[in-house]
Amino acid sequence: MLKIVLLVLCVMIAAAGALGVYAYRNMNYDKKPLKKTYNAGYKEKQAMLEDGTVLNYAEGPANGPALLLIHGQSMEWEDYSRVLPGLAKHYHVYAIDCHGHGESGRDPSKYTGVAMGRDFVWFIEHVIGEPSVISGHSSGGLLAAWIAAYAPEQVLGVVLEDPPFFKVEPAEMQNTFVWRESFETVHSFKNQTAVEDYVEYSMENSYLWGLFGDLRKLLSASTRKYRASHPGEPLKLWYVPYKWIHGTRYLDHFDLDFAESFYTGSWFNGFDQEETLSRISSPSIYLKAATQYGKDGVLYAANSDEDAAKVHALIKGNEMITIKSGHDIHFEQPDKFIKTMVDFLDKINRDKHMV
């Protein structure tokens, strides 16, 4: 009997220990990568355009050709922290905060692909000071494509990380996860006054968590409690896998008018998707996360396989790589992302020597 009691106690202690490790990881997952980033020599800086627009960015040590990283919507440059130390061994990295994100300026008149693209070309010319490899994630991939298309002399090569081409304008997005989880939620939040905290509102009205019945109520209650006791701090719930709510990490520094520009379609004023892709002439990689659909037929991926084939066909000489990952590839599969970027640099160097 004593042996049985001791065995049960050991199992309970082990389970408690495992739960403790799990909880600690969920509450602290972002701290170690960011510490490694700063230890690798990155410094946060700001540049100001002639019109007063502020662009916030992190710059790494000069260990190779320039690499400009453009994050996705509602993220910040820190979202790349898992890959920044590794990339710094091969590139001179500049990871930028997009307009309306992080510490960069907030000006809704700049929330268009063309305006942002022009400002980032200025950034390459005046801050980086040399042609660069550009990698953009999600909406950042749209911007990376625009820069490669309309400022080719400033681009050594471009990596498009799961950009939502052909599933990104309002008419194209009606049956997509991002429309239901993000853009519709932002729009409804901006047209109500009952809830002031968008993080709380987004959890209470989440399409994703609504698929799990009463779980959304539990998460909403936990969110309200956490935000009340941690005002202004990113949402972290010890019992929820951090990858599932990482999308809320930077929302307190995100201008919701940026998301609204996608809801209305104004972000695409002067931005033609097909023309942009067809104009790219630099070496390119289209890095696509595996396509997924929900049981209700909603597209969970950035775009469909048919759209992806169209993207690939429009870019001359493009290499397409599909990775089994969620949308945020550099966050979920950092080693694969780093390898892709290092192999891409090797390819660019080989092509130079062959000319």
C-alpha positions as CSV (number, residue, x, y, z in Angstrom):
1,M,0.0,0.0,0.0
2,L,2.8,2.4,0.9
3,K,4.4,1.8,-2.5
4,I,1.2,2.6,-4.2
5,V,0.8,5.8,-2.2
6,L,4.4,6.8,-3.0
7,L,3.9,6.1,-6.7
8,V,0.7,8.2,-6.8
9,L,2.6,11.1,-5.1
10,C,5.4,10.8,-7.5
11,V,3.0,10.9,-10.5
12,M,1.3,13.9,-9.0
13,I,4.5,15.8,-8.4
14,A,5.7,15.0,-11.9
15,A,2.4,16.2,-13.3
16,A,2.5,19.4,-11.3
17,G,6.1,20.0,-12.4
18,A,5.2,19.5,-16.1
19,L,2.2,21.8,-15.7
20,G,4.5,24.4,-14.1
21,V,6.9,24.2,-17.0
22,Y,4.1,24.5,-19.5
23,A,2.6,27.5,-17.7
24,Y,6.0,29.2,-17.4
25,R,6.7,28.8,-21.1
26,N,3.3,30.3,-22.1
27,M,3.9,33.3,-19.9
28,N,7.6,33.9,-20.9
29,Y,8.0,32.6,-24.4
30,D,8.9,35.9,-25.9
31,K,11.6,37.0,-23.4
32,K,14.5,34.7,-24.2
33,P,14.4,35.2,-28.0
34,L,14.4,39.0,-27.6
35,K,17.3,38.8,-25.1
36,K,19.3,36.8,-27.6
37,T,18.5,39.4,-30.3
38,Y,20.0,42.2,-28.2
39,N,22.9,40.1,-27.2
40,A,23.6,39.5,-30.9
41,G,24.2,43.2,-31.4
42,Y,20.8,44.6,-32.5
43,K,20.0,48.1,-31.6
44,E,16.6,49.8,-31.9
45,K,16.7,53.1,-33.8
46,Q,14.4,55.6,-35.6
47,A,14.5,57.5,-38.9
48,M,12.4,60.5,-39.9
49,L,11.3,61.3,-43.4
50,E,11.2,64.8,-44.7
51,D,7.4,64.9,-44.2
52,G,7.9,64.0,-40.5
53,T,7.0,60.3,-40.8
54,V,8.8,58.2,-38.2
55,L,10.0,54.7,-39.0
56,N,11.2,52.6,-36.1
57,Y,13.5,49.7,-36.7
58,A,16.1,47.4,-35.3
59,E,19.5,47.2,-36.9
60,G,21.9,44.2,-36.5
61,P,25.7,44.0,-36.9
62,A,27.2,44.5,-40.4
63,N,28.0,40.8,-41.2
64,G,26.9,40.7,-44.9
65,P,24.6,42.3,-47.4
66,A,21.6,44.3,-46.2
67,L,18.4,42.5,-45.4
68,L,15.2,44.4,-44.8
69,L,12.5,42.5,-42.9
70,I,8.9,43.8,-43.1
71,H,6.5,42.2,-40.6
72,G,2.8,41.3,-41.1
73,Q,-0.2,43.2,-40.0
74,S,-0.6,43.8,-36.2
75,M,2.9,42.6,-35.6
76,E,6.2,44.5,-34.8
77,W,9.8,44.0,-35.6
78,E,10.2,42.0,-32.5
79,D,8.1,39.2,-34.1
80,Y,11.3,38.3,-35.9
81,S,13.3,37.8,-32.7
82,R,13.5,34.0,-33.1
83,V,15.4,34.4,-36.4
84,L,17.3,37.7,-35.9
85,P,20.3,36.2,-34.1
86,G,20.7,33.6,-36.8
87,L,20.2,36.0,-39.7
88,A,22.8,38.4,-38.2
89,K,25.5,35.8,-38.9
90,H,25.0,36.3,-42.7
91,Y,23.2,39.6,-43.2
92,H,23.2,43.2,-42.1
93,V,19.6,43.1,-40.9
94,Y,17.2,45.9,-40.7
95,A,13.8,44.9,-39.1
96,I,11.3,47.7,-39.4
97,D,8.0,48.6,-37.8
98,C,5.4,49.3,-40.4
99,H,3.4,52.5,-40.3
100,G,0.8,52.3,-37.5
101,H,2.7,49.5,-35.8
102,G,5.1,49.5,-32.8
103,E,7.0,52.8,-32.5
104,S,6.5,53.9,-36.1
105,G,4.3,56.9,-36.9
106,R,0.5,56.8,-37.0
107,D,-0.9,58.5,-40.0
108,P,-4.0,57.0,-41.8
109,S,-3.1,58.9,-45.0
110,K,-0.1,56.6,-45.2
111,Y,-2.0,53.4,-44.8
112,T,-1.8,52.3,-48.4
113,G,0.6,49.9,-50.1
114,V,1.9,52.5,-52.5
115,A,2.6,55.2,-49.8
116,M,4.3,52.7,-47.5
117,G,6.2,51.2,-50.4
118,R,7.6,54.6,-51.3
119,D,8.6,55.3,-47.7
120,F,10.4,52.0,-47.5
121,V,12.2,52.7,-50.7
122,W,13.3,56.0,-49.1
123,F,14.5,53.9,-46.1
124,I,16.6,51.7,-48.3
125,E,18.1,54.7,-50.1
126,H,18.7,57.0,-47.1
127,V,19.2,54.7,-44.1
128,I,20.4,51.4,-45.4
129,G,22.3,53.1,-48.2
130,E,22.7,50.1,-50.5
131,P,20.5,47.6,-52.5
132,S,19.0,45.1,-50.2
133,V,17.5,41.6,-50.0
134,I,13.9,42.1,-48.8
135,S,11.7,39.7,-47.0
136,G,8.1,40.5,-46.1
137,H,5.6,38.5,-44.2
138,S,1.9,38.5,-45.0
139,S,0.9,42.1,-45.7
140,G,4.6,42.8,-45.4
141,G,5.0,40.5,-48.4
142,L,2.7,42.7,-50.4
143,L,5.0,45.6,-49.6
144,A,8.1,43.6,-50.4
145,A,6.6,42.7,-53.8
146,W,5.7,46.3,-54.5
147,I,9.3,47.5,-53.7
148,A,10.8,44.8,-55.9
149,A,8.4,45.7,-58.7
150,Y,8.8,49.5,-58.6
151,A,12.3,50.0,-57.2
152,P,14.2,47.1,-58.8
153,E,17.5,49.0,-58.6
154,Q,17.3,48.9,-54.8
155,V,16.5,45.1,-54.6
156,L,19.1,42.3,-54.6
157,G,16.3,39.7,-54.2
158,V,12.9,39.3,-52.6
159,V,11.4,36.6,-50.3
160,L,7.6,36.7,-50.0
161,E,6.7,34.9,-46.8
162,D,3.1,33.7,-47.2
163,P,1.6,36.9,-48.6
164,P,-2.2,36.8,-49.2
165,F,-2.2,37.7,-52.8
166,F,-5.6,37.3,-54.4
167,K,-7.2,36.8,-51.0
168,V,-6.6,40.2,-49.6
169,E,-9.0,42.8,-51.1
170,P,-12.5,42.9,-49.5
171,A,-14.3,41.1,-52.3
172,E,-11.7,38.3,-52.2
173,M,-11.7,37.8,-48.4
174,Q,-15.3,37.1,-47.5
175,N,-14.8,33.4,-46.8
176,T,-11.3,33.6,-45.2
177,F,-10.2,33.3,-41.6
178,V,-8.5,36.7,-41.5
179,W,-11.7,38.4,-42.6
180,R,-13.8,36.8,-39.9
181,E,-11.2,36.8,-37.1
182,S,-9.6,40.2,-37.7
183,F,-11.1,42.7,-40.2
184,E,-14.8,42.2,-39.4
185,T,-13.9,42.3,-35.7
186,V,-12.0,45.5,-36.0
187,H,-14.7,47.1,-38.0
188,S,-17.4,46.2,-35.5
189,F,-15.2,47.3,-32.6
190,K,-14.7,50.7,-34.1
191,N,-18.5,51.1,-34.5
192,Q,-19.4,50.4,-30.8
193,T,-18.7,52.1,-27.5
194,A,-19.5,49.4,-24.9
195,V,-16.0,47.9,-24.7
196,E,-12.9,50.1,-24.7
197,D,-10.2,47.4,-24.8
198,Y,-9.8,45.9,-28.3
199,V,-7.9,42.9,-26.9
200,E,-10.9,42.1,-24.7
201,Y,-13.4,42.7,-27.5
202,S,-11.4,40.5,-29.9
203,M,-11.4,37.6,-27.6
204,E,-15.1,38.0,-26.8
205,N,-16.0,38.1,-30.5
206,S,-13.4,35.7,-31.8
207,Y,-14.5,33.6,-34.8
208,L,-11.8,31.0,-33.9
209,W,-12.8,30.6,-30.2
210,G,-16.4,30.7,-31.2
211,L,-15.9,27.3,-32.9
212,F,-15.2,25.8,-29.4
213,G,-18.5,26.7,-27.8
214,D,-18.2,27.7,-24.1
215,L,-14.4,27.9,-24.3
216,R,-14.8,31.4,-25.7
217,K,-16.6,32.5,-22.6
218,L,-13.9,31.1,-20.4
219,L,-11.1,32.8,-22.4
220,S,-13.1,36.1,-22.4
221,A,-13.4,36.0,-18.7
222,S,-9.7,35.2,-18.3
223,T,-8.8,38.0,-20.7
224,R,-10.8,40.6,-18.8
225,K,-9.3,39.5,-15.5
226,Y,-5.7,39.5,-16.9
227,R,-6.0,42.9,-18.6
228,A,-7.5,44.4,-15.4
229,S,-4.5,43.3,-13.4
230,H,-1.9,43.9,-16.1
231,P,-3.0,47.1,-17.8
232,G,-1.2,47.8,-21.1
233,E,0.6,44.4,-21.0
234,P,0.3,41.8,-23.8
235,L,-2.3,39.1,-23.1
236,K,-0.8,35.9,-21.7
237,L,-2.9,33.1,-20.3
238,W,-1.0,30.4,-18.6
239,Y,-3.3,27.5,-19.7
240,V,-3.5,28.6,-23.4
241,P,-0.6,27.6,-25.8
242,Y,1.2,30.8,-26.6
243,K,1.1,30.2,-30.3
244,W,-2.7,30.3,-30.2
245,I,-2.8,33.9,-28.9
246,H,0.5,35.2,-30.2
247,G,-1.5,37.3,-32.7
248,T,-2.6,39.5,-29.8
249,R,1.0,40.1,-28.6
250,Y,1.4,43.6,-30.1
251,L,-2.2,44.9,-30.4
252,D,-1.6,47.6,-27.8
253,H,0.8,49.3,-30.2
254,F,-1.3,48.7,-33.4
255,D,-3.4,51.4,-35.0
256,L,-6.8,49.8,-35.8
257,D,-7.2,52.2,-38.7
258,F,-4.6,50.2,-40.5
259,A,-6.8,47.1,-40.4
260,E,-9.8,49.2,-41.3
261,S,-8.0,50.2,-44.6
262,F,-8.1,46.5,-45.5
263,Y,-11.7,46.2,-44.6
264,T,-12.6,49.1,-46.9
265,G,-10.0,48.2,-49.5
266,S,-8.4,51.7,-49.4
267,W,-5.0,50.1,-48.7
268,F,-5.0,49.0,-52.4
269,N,-5.5,52.4,-53.9
270,G,-3.1,52.4,-56.9
271,F,-1.9,48.8,-56.0
272,D,-2.6,46.3,-58.7
273,Q,-1.8,42.8,-57.5
274,E,-1.2,41.1,-60.9
275,E,0.8,44.0,-62.3
276,T,3.0,44.2,-59.2
277,L,3.9,40.5,-59.3
278,S,4.5,40.5,-63.1
279,R,7.0,43.4,-62.8
280,I,9.3,41.6,-60.4
281,S,12.6,40.8,-62.1
282,S,15.0,40.2,-59.2
283,P,15.7,36.7,-57.8
284,S,12.7,35.6,-55.7
285,I,11.3,33.0,-53.4
286,Y,7.6,32.6,-52.7
287,L,7.5,30.9,-49.3
288,K,4.0,29.5,-48.7
289,A,2.5,27.9,-45.6
290,A,0.4,24.8,-46.3
291,T,-3.2,25.5,-47.3
292,Q,-5.9,24.7,-44.7
293,Y,-9.6,24.9,-44.6
294,G,-12.0,24.7,-41.6
295,K,-14.9,22.3,-41.4
296,D,-17.1,25.2,-42.4
297,G,-15.2,25.7,-45.6
298,V,-13.5,28.9,-44.4
299,L,-10.0,29.3,-45.8
300,Y,-7.6,29.4,-42.9
301,A,-4.5,30.0,-45.0
302,A,-3.2,33.2,-46.5
303,N,-4.5,32.1,-49.9
304,S,-5.6,29.0,-51.8
305,D,-3.5,26.6,-53.8
306,E,-5.0,28.1,-57.0
307,D,-4.0,31.6,-55.9
308,A,-0.6,30.4,-55.0
309,A,-0.1,28.9,-58.4
310,K,-1.1,32.2,-59.9
311,V,1.4,34.1,-57.8
312,H,4.2,31.7,-58.8
313,A,3.3,31.9,-62.5
314,L,3.3,35.7,-62.5
315,I,6.8,36.1,-61.1
316,K,9.5,35.4,-63.7
317,G,11.9,32.7,-62.6
318,N,10.4,32.4,-59.2
319,E,11.1,29.6,-56.8
320,M,8.1,28.4,-54.7
321,I,8.6,26.6,-51.4
322,T,5.7,25.1,-49.4
323,I,6.3,24.6,-45.7
324,K,4.1,22.7,-43.3
325,S,3.5,25.6,-40.9
326,G,0.9,28.1,-39.7
327,H,0.9,31.6,-41.3
328,D,3.7,33.1,-39.3
329,I,6.5,30.8,-40.7
330,H,9.5,32.7,-39.3
331,F,7.9,32.4,-35.8
332,E,6.7,28.8,-36.0
333,Q,9.6,27.4,-38.1
334,P,12.5,29.7,-37.4
335,D,15.2,27.2,-38.4
336,K,13.6,26.6,-41.8
337,F,13.2,30.3,-42.3
338,I,16.8,31.0,-41.5
339,K,18.0,28.2,-43.8
340,T,15.8,29.6,-46.6
341,M,17.3,33.0,-46.2
342,V,20.9,31.7,-46.1
343,D,20.4,29.4,-49.1
344,F,18.8,32.4,-51.0
345,L,21.9,34.5,-50.3
346,D,24.1,31.8,-51.6
347,K,22.0,31.6,-54.8
348,I,22.2,35.4,-55.3
349,N,26.0,35.2,-54.9
350,R,26.3,32.3,-57.3
351,D,24.2,34.1,-59.9
352,K,26.4,37.2,-59.5
353,H,29.5,35.2,-60.3
354,M,27.9,33.7,-63.3
355,V,27.1,37.0,-64.9
